[in-house]
């Protein structure tokens, strides 16, 4: 199955859960998911209403990604950031 952009769809929930098990930081998970879905930094930047340079800084680690930034990045990918008690994992 393909997305509107013609790129293959990804089960984001399963991907992020599996990626988290190996201890990858959340921003790295989101970057990988962005690339897997064919999204570009400029696509994410447009949805977040920031410059592509700002996305590049966060992705490269040159700018700290705040919880708000990570949440907005996830939202730009069509995801929702949810915190749950660790007992439920």
C-alpha positions, -999 to 999 in steps of 0.1 A, spaced: 0 0 0 13 35 -8 6 69 8 -7 99 -11 29 108 -19 34 74 -36 58 62 -9 51 29 9 31 33 41 47 23 73 31 10 105 45 39 125 33 26 159 50 -8 154 81 8 140 85 33 169 78 6 195 104 -18 179 129 10 175 125 21 211 133 -14 223 169 -9 210 172 23 230 173 48 200 165 84 210 131 95 200 144 121 175 164 95 157 133 73 155 114 102 140 141 110 115 143 74 104 105 73 100 106 105 80 131 91 56 113 57 53 81 76 43 99 97 18 93 130 36 119 157 33 131 181 59 113 209 40 80 190 42 83 187 80 94 224 83 64 236 63 40 217 85 57 229 116 59 265 103 96 267 108 125 269 83 142 238 69 174 250 86 157 247 120 148 211 112 183 204 101 197 218 133 174 196 155 181 165 134 218 170 135 218 175 173 231 211 170 199 224 185 183 206 214 149 192 206 124 202 233 94 181 242 73 207 223 96 204 192 95 166 193 57 167 196 53 191 167 77 170 146 57 139 154 25 157 145 40 168 112 45 131 104 9 124 113 18 109 147 8 118 183 32 118 211 17 100 241 32 93 275 20 62 293 30 46 326 59 22 322 39 -5 338 17 -6 307 46 -13 283 
